[in-house]
């Protein structure tokens, strides 16, 4: 669901949007094909999507009406968790 706000009669997006993983592109045909079925990022994605972040005390789940659109907390949490699962993804190899 996209959250919007009205500013001077125009609609503004309230969260920075990522690419739709089901959208067709030039190569490969679908962005979802870049990620293997066994990749742990799929587990992280499903897990975080199942959480109710507002009940867990995350701020910013509801978009603010002013200011620059922010990244949704679920996107940031997915990156945070994935970073802990893949230590080499964050730090360069020694």
Secondary structure, 3 states (H helix, E strand, C coil): CCCEEEECCEEEECECCCCCCCCECCCCCEHHHHCCCCCHHHHHHHHHHHCCCCCCCCCCCCCCCCCCCECCHHHHHHHHHHHHHCHHHHCCCC
